[in-house]
Each structure stands twice: as structure tokens, then as C-alpha cells.
Amino acid sequence: MRLARLAPVLITLITLGTAARAFESEAHVIYEAAPGSPVLRILSTTDIEIFEPMLRAFQESNPGTTIDYTVASSTEMMNALMSEGQAFDVALSSAMDLQTKLANDGMARSHVSTATSRLPDWANWRDQVFAFTQEAATLVVSPAAFEGLARPRNRQDLITLLREHPERFRGRIGTYDIRSSGAGYLFATQDARTSEIFWRLMEVMGGLGTHLYCCSAEMISDVASGKLAFAYNALGSYAEPRQAAGEAIEIVMPEDFVTVMHRTALIPASSRSPGLGGAFVDFLLEAAWSGDPPDYYPFATVNPRASDETPSLRPIRIGPGLLVYLDDLKRASFSKAWLDAVVRE
């Protein structure tokens, strides 16, 4: 098997300059099989280095299949699939609301199989959107930045710390930029629905010069380097392996509530090889929901009873409720309130 890589910068330049693929991608890799073999085209928000073991395992089980894997933000994924009708066979995204919108608007194919039939109701929406992870939005902190201070147990503790020690935290706070991050917008809207303390926290963070990011990985890197004291709503699934590898970070799960998102998979209506897409979705779901996931599955085991065992967990449910904040007027109103609190332009 030969792995052909193109540099992300080169791919971005090509996407911007090519009418056939006008959306912006962040990275692109091709896992080649024999010349002329069928091609499985995957569009994903998950970084290549995280998902590569899964891709290689699928190709080992399907050695006659070439895999074309493109990484893009959830916003660019929507541009590709909804605005441009790009032909991908699988879409994998951390933005559950945008995946739900694609399915709701007729942009996803139905897929029924043994693997999909085993999913609980909350993990399968209309046989079109399928959950394959369970990932908490956490507080990732720098131990050095909190030296001499108790770790915040909840959002009120965090607000109190920021008010009592503003100079320690000024310019050293990070969170998602909801204007460019679909996952960030999803977390923000869900936090706001859960508790009004979210807005009080955003006001305090905004007053201390919060840095805005597209992705968890970049936030966590800046916490590990000491640039940030903490990152709010960074994915624990990205932070855990880095903490285990010895990076200078700690993960705090707030006791008041922890928003839990699910990465989801769907087969776009524009797919040219829906059979291949379905085969990959089944392969992914079988790994995720096996109870004892194989080594190539890159995320923590999905636990269907997690919220029963840990009441502070607030899983986001796939379904039409996620479409509320995608309404243009609702989105504009929420975004303005968030910008007024956090950015203060």
C-alpha cells in the first residue's frame, strides 16, 4: 500500500483556485490501492493523524479500495455539500447541528444495516445521521498558571477566580470562535440553553481579552506552552492523549454540567459510491459500539449509560432541536450577543 500525501498549504491553494472544488480544505491525503480501483471519498472535520489508523484498517479489510480523505472545518463542509454539491461518499463531523441540517434538508442518503440497527435511538436519526463518539467539552488548564489556586469545580468557581485574579488571567484565556467553528457554535448554544451562567462567564472572559480559536488542538497546544492559562470547552478527547504523553496540561470536568457532543457520520446525497460509503459507516460504527473497541478506533469507548452514571453529563441529542439556532434570525441574534460579551468590537 502506498501513501501519497500533498501538503495542506498546496491543497488549500488548489481548492481556492479550482472551480470544481471551491471550498477551503485544511489537509488532504490519498491512500492508494491498485490503479483504477474504486475510490472512497471522505470529507471530515477530524485531523488526519487522529483518523489515519481507522482509514488504514478499513483499507486493509478492503484492499481494492483507494481512500481520498479531506479535512475541512464544519463550515466549509457545509459549503462543499450544501452550496456546491460536492461528491463525497461519507461526511464525518463534530458539528451535530450542521449534520442534522444536511439530513433535514434532503442532503443525506438513508442507510440501514446490521450495524445501524444496533444503535440506541439517540444515536441514529432517521437512518441518516449516526453517532460514533461521545466527547466532553472540558476546561483544559495550565498547572503553572493555577499555581497556588484551587482548580475551579464549576463555572461559578471559574468566574470567582477570574474576578479575584484578573491580572493573572488577562490575555491568557482561550475558547472557540463561534463565527468560524461549527463545533464551537454548537457548544456555545448548548451551554446557553443549559444555564444562564454561561453568559456571565462569557462577560467575564470577554473583559480579560479572550483569544479565539478554530480548533481544540490549537487551544490545547497554547495551554501546554503556557501561552494560555486555560481553554474553555476544549475537547477532552484531544486533551487526554496529550496529558498522558506528559504535556503540561490538566483536564477539569465542571461539576455543574459538561456538554457532551457526538461526532456523526452520514452518506451525502451527492455520493457517487454510496455502497462504499455505507461499508465505511458500518466499519466505523462496529468499532465505536463494540464495547471493546479495536486499537485503530481513535476515540474513547462509547458508553450508552454515561449520563445515567454521571449526572453532570449533558449529551446533545441528534434531532430537530438542533436546528433552532441554525435559523438565520436566531443565529444572528445569538452571535451578536456572544460578540458583545466576548469580542466587544
Secondary structure, 3 states (H helix, E strand, C coil): CEEEEECHHHHHHHHHHCHHHCCCCCEEEEEECCCCCCEEEEEECCCHHHHHHHHHHHHHHCCCCEEEEEECCHHHHHHHHHHCCCCCCEEEECCHHHHHHHHHCCCEECCCCHHHHCCCHHHEECCCEEECCCEEEEEEECCCCCCCCCCCCCHHHHHHHHHHCHHHHCCCEEEECCCCCHHHHHHHHHHHHHCCHHHHHHHHHHHCCCEEECCHHHHHHHHHHCCCCEEEEEEHHHHHHHHHCCCCCEEECCCCCEEEECCEEEEECCCCCHHHHHHHHHHHHHHHCCCCCCCCCCCCCCCCCHHHHCCCEEECCCCHHHHHHHCHHHHHHHHHHHHHHHHCC
